[in-house]
Amino acid sequence: MFGSTDPTLDLTVLRDMPASLMVLDRDLRYVMASDMYLETVGRTLPELIGRHLFEAFPEVEERRRPLEHSMRRALAGEANSIERLAYSIPDPNDLSRTTEAWWRCRHTPLIGPDGSIGHVVQITENITELVRAEEQKNAIAHELQHRVGNLLSLVQVIARRTAGSSETLPTFLERFDARMQSMARTHSYLIGTNWDRMSLGEVIARQLQYGHDDLAAQMTIGGPEVLLGASEAQMMSMAIHELTTNSLKYGALKDASGSLDVSWSSDAGRGFTFQWIESGVGPAAPSQRSGFGSMILDMIVPSQLGGTSSRTFGPDGLHYAITVEKRSPPV
């Protein structure tokens, strides 16, 4: 037998087993391993035969302990398993480094011809990708729960404030529905691979171009890629919706004489600046744009983004800007 002190026990047949399998003696030294196991751990059979398990694959005591205990139980005659074990293994390309991994292990006693148990068989499965997928699913579920809570709170605020500034029920329904549709357009994009991020350019495009394709010639839109988190995207969509609504009623988009320049920039500190500049309108009185929309632009959005805003009415139209100096964008 290859690698064993028992001449009656031939383990070479295990080399071709279609499973990640290895055999240890009572001292927890390797006596055999399948080719699939060797591929999984990135080692060759000569590198392992005769070596102690924890010499070949050292780990901290708290991770070694459950593995050794499970193997000792098998050597005592009790087949058992470990459903999930965190255990790092050396990187096959650089043995000075380790790779974090998760494993599912099944340990079975190997009974010899005389009825004694001289070996333990381990069938192992690398479940790292499964564990990471579960962790990501849990993180997404937590984020969605948090996001839904924030959205419901925001809807409640919008409903109350819109009602407070609406003279009639039809007026309230029109304004409230428009704001909800604006949020829905952004939220519909935050699914699939975009569940946690959205570019600022996409937020702007979705709000400005929705139902306003005929006004494209009056708009200039441009800036570098700036990725926003989900809550940031919703806040910016609210601001752009209010600006667009106001511009269609009172400003540059009211008729063909006006023009709109929307731009944004980013800096090394991972902040960004957004600017909305209308021209060809003429002087605009601030009182024309008071109410909840003004609160969204001047207080709610900059506060939620951790930034500052400015809104001025120049001789040629509205100038609005939001500056966020420090943030941690999605990666």
JOLINRA-V820219 format. One record per residue. N is the residue number from 1. RES is the residue in three letters. OMEGA is omega in radians with two decimals (* if undefined). Layout:
N|RES|OMEGA + N|RES|OMEGA
This chain:
1|MET|-3.11 + 2|PHE|3.00 + 3|GLY|-3.12 + 4|SER|3.09 + 5|THR|-3.14 + 6|ASP|-3.08 + 7|PRO|-3.12 + 8|THR|-3.04 + 9|LEU|-3.13 + 10|ASP|-3.09 + 11|LEU|-3.09 + 12|THR|3.14 + 13|VAL|-3.10 + 14|LEU|-3.08 + 15|ARG|-3.05 + 16|ASP|3.14 + 17|MET|3.13 + 18|PRO|-3.13 + 19|ALA|3.06 + 20|SER|-2.92 + 21|LEU|3.04 + 22|MET|-3.10 + 23|VAL|3.08 + 24|LEU|3.05 + 25|ASP|-3.05 + 26|ARG|3.08 + 27|ASP|-3.13 + 28|LEU|3.04 + 29|ARG|-3.09 + 30|TYR|2.99 + 31|VAL|3.11 + 32|MET|3.06 + 33|ALA|3.11 + 34|SER|3.12 + 35|ASP|3.14 + 36|MET|3.09 + 37|TYR|-3.13 + 38|LEU|3.09 + 39|GLU|-3.12 + 40|THR|-3.08 + 41|VAL|3.08 + 42|GLY|3.13 + 43|ARG|3.02 + 44|THR|-3.11 + 45|LEU|3.11 + 46|PRO|3.12 + 47|GLU|-3.04 + 48|LEU|-3.04 + 49|ILE|3.11 + 50|GLY|-3.13 + 51|ARG|3.07 + 52|HIS|-3.09 + 53|LEU|-3.04 + 54|PHE|2.95 + 55|GLU|3.12 + 56|ALA|-3.10 + 57|PHE|-3.12 + 58|PRO|3.08 + 59|GLU|3.12 + 60|VAL|-3.03 + 61|GLU|-3.07 + 62|GLU|3.07 + 63|ARG|3.11 + 64|ARG|-3.00 + 65|ARG|-3.12 + 66|PRO|3.12 + 67|LEU|3.13 + 68|GLU|3.13 + 69|HIS|3.13 + 70|SER|3.13 + 71|MET|3.11 + 72|ARG|3.08 + 73|ARG|3.11 + 74|ALA|3.11 + 75|LEU|3.06 + 76|ALA|3.07 + 77|GLY|-3.08 + 78|GLU|3.04 + 79|ALA|-3.10 + 80|ASN|-3.10 + 81|SER|3.00 + 82|ILE|-3.05 + 83|GLU|-3.10 + 84|ARG|-3.11 + 85|LEU|3.04 + 86|ALA|-3.10 + 87|TYR|-3.13 + 88|SER|3.06 + 89|ILE|3.14 + 90|PRO|3.05 + 91|ASP|-3.10 + 92|PRO|3.12 + 93|ASN|3.12 + 94|ASP|-3.02 + 95|LEU|3.09 + 96|SER|3.13 + 97|ARG|3.12 + 98|THR|3.11 + 99|THR|3.12 + 100|GLU|-3.10 + 101|ALA|3.07 + 102|TRP|-3.02 + 103|TRP|2.93 + 104|ARG|-3.01 + 105|CYS|3.03 + 106|ARG|-3.10 + 107|HIS|-3.06 + 108|THR|3.08 + 109|PRO|3.08 + 110|LEU|-3.04 + 111|ILE|-3.13 + 112|GLY|-3.12 + 113|PRO|-3.12 + 114|ASP|3.11 + 115|GLY|3.12 + 116|SER|3.12 + 117|ILE|-3.11 + 118|GLY|-3.06 + 119|HIS|3.03 + 120|VAL|3.12 + 121|VAL|3.07 + 122|GLN|2.94 + 123|ILE|-3.01 + 124|THR|3.13 + 125|GLU|3.07 + 126|ASN|-3.08 + 127|ILE|-3.09 + 128|THR|-3.11 + 129|GLU|3.10 + 130|LEU|-3.13 + 131|VAL|3.13 + 132|ARG|3.11 + 133|ALA|3.11 + 134|GLU|3.12 + 135|GLU|3.11 + 136|GLN|3.12 + 137|LYS|3.13 + 138|ASN|3.11 + 139|ALA|3.12 + 140|ILE|3.13 + 141|ALA|3.11 + 142|HIS|3.14 + 143|GLU|3.13 + 144|LEU|3.10 + 145|GLN|3.11 + 146|HIS|-3.11 + 147|ARG|3.14 + 148|VAL|3.10 + 149|GLY|3.12 + 150|ASN|-3.14 + 151|LEU|3.14 + 152|LEU|3.08 + 153|SER|3.14 + 154|LEU|3.09 + 155|VAL|3.13 + 156|GLN|3.12 + 157|VAL|-3.13 + 158|ILE|-3.14 + 159|ALA|-3.10 + 160|ARG|-3.10 + 161|ARG|3.11 + 162|THR|3.11 + 163|ALA|-3.11 + 164|GLY|-3.12 + 165|SER|-3.13 + 166|SER|-3.09 + 167|GLU|-3.09 + 168|THR|3.11 + 169|LEU|3.10 + 170|PRO|3.11 + 171|THR|3.10 + 172|PHE|-3.10 + 173|LEU|-3.14 + 174|GLU|-3.11 + 175|ARG|-3.11 + 176|PHE|3.13 + 177|ASP|3.14 + 178|ALA|3.13 + 179|ARG|3.11 + 180|MET|3.12 + 181|GLN|3.09 + 182|SER|3.11 + 183|MET|-3.10 + 184|ALA|3.14 + 185|ARG|3.10 + 186|THR|-3.10 + 187|HIS|-3.12 + 188|SER|3.12 + 189|TYR|-3.08 + 190|LEU|3.10 + 191|ILE|3.12 + 192|GLY|-3.10 + 193|THR|-3.13 + 194|ASN|-2.97 + 195|TRP|-3.07 + 196|ASP|-3.10 + 197|ARG|3.09 + 198|MET|-3.13 + 199|SER|3.11 + 200|LEU|3.11 + 201|GLY|3.13 + 202|GLU|3.09 + 203|VAL|-3.12 + 204|ILE|-3.11 + 205|ALA|-3.10 + 206|ARG|-3.14 + 207|GLN|-3.07 + 208|LEU|-3.04 + 209|GLN|-3.10 + 210|TYR|3.10 + 211|GLY|-3.08 + 212|HIS|-3.11 + 213|ASP|-3.11 + 214|ASP|-3.12 + 215|LEU|-3.04 + 216|ALA|-3.10 + 217|ALA|-3.13 + 218|GLN|-3.04 + 219|MET|2.96 + 220|THR|-3.05 + 221|ILE|3.11 + 222|GLY|3.10 + 223|GLY|-3.14 + 224|PRO|3.10 + 225|GLU|3.05 + 226|VAL|-3.13 + 227|LEU|3.13 + 228|LEU|2.96 + 229|GLY|-3.06 + 230|ALA|-3.11 + 231|SER|3.09 + 232|GLU|3.14 + 233|ALA|3.12 + 234|GLN|3.14 + 235|MET|-3.14 + 236|MET|3.11 + 237|SER|3.09 + 238|MET|-3.13 + 239|ALA|-3.09 + 240|ILE|3.08 + 241|HIS|-3.14 + 242|GLU|3.13 + 243|LEU|3.13 + 244|THR|3.14 + 245|THR|3.13 + 246|ASN|-3.12 + 247|SER|3.11 + 248|LEU|-3.11 + 249|LYS|-2.97 + 250|TYR|-2.90 + 251|GLY|-2.96 + 252|ALA|-3.10 + 253|LEU|-3.12 + 254|LYS|3.09 + 255|ASP|-3.01 + 256|ALA|-3.08 + 257|SER|-3.06 + 258|GLY|3.07 + 259|SER|-3.06 + 260|LEU|3.08 + 261|ASP|3.12 + 262|VAL|-3.11 + 263|SER|3.09 + 264|TRP|-3.14 + 265|SER|3.09 + 266|SER|3.13 + 267|ASP|-3.08 + 268|ALA|3.12 + 269|GLY|3.10 + 270|ARG|3.03 + 271|GLY|3.08 + 272|PHE|3.07 + 273|THR|3.12 + 274|PHE|3.14 + 275|GLN|3.11 + 276|TRP|-3.06 + 277|ILE|3.09 + 278|GLU|3.11 + 279|SER|-3.12 + 280|GLY|-3.07 + 281|VAL|-3.00 + 282|GLY|-3.10 + 283|PRO|3.10 + 284|ALA|-3.13 + 285|ALA|3.13 + 286|PRO|-3.11 + 287|SER|3.13 + 288|GLN|-2.99 + 289|ARG|3.12 + 290|SER|3.13 + 291|GLY|-3.07 + 292|PHE|3.10 + 293|GLY|3.10 + 294|SER|3.11 + 295|MET|3.09 + 296|ILE|-3.07 + 297|LEU|-2.99 + 298|ASP|-3.03 + 299|MET|-2.98 + 300|ILE|-3.07 + 301|VAL|3.13 + 302|PRO|3.11 + 303|SER|-3.12 + 304|GLN|3.13 + 305|LEU|-3.08 + 306|GLY|-3.10 + 307|GLY|3.12 + 308|THR|3.13 + 309|SER|3.03 + 310|SER|-3.13 + 311|ARG|-3.11 + 312|THR|3.12 + 313|PHE|-3.09 + 314|GLY|-3.11 + 315|PRO|-3.09 + 316|ASP|-3.13 + 317|GLY|-3.07 + 318|LEU|2.97 + 319|HIS|-3.14 + 320|TYR|3.14 + 321|ALA|2.99 + 322|ILE|3.10 + 323|THR|3.06 + 324|VAL|-2.98 + 325|GLU|-3.09 + 326|LYS|3.11 + 327|ARG|3.07 + 328|SER|-3.08 + 329|PRO|3.10 + 330|PRO|3.12 + 331|VAL|*
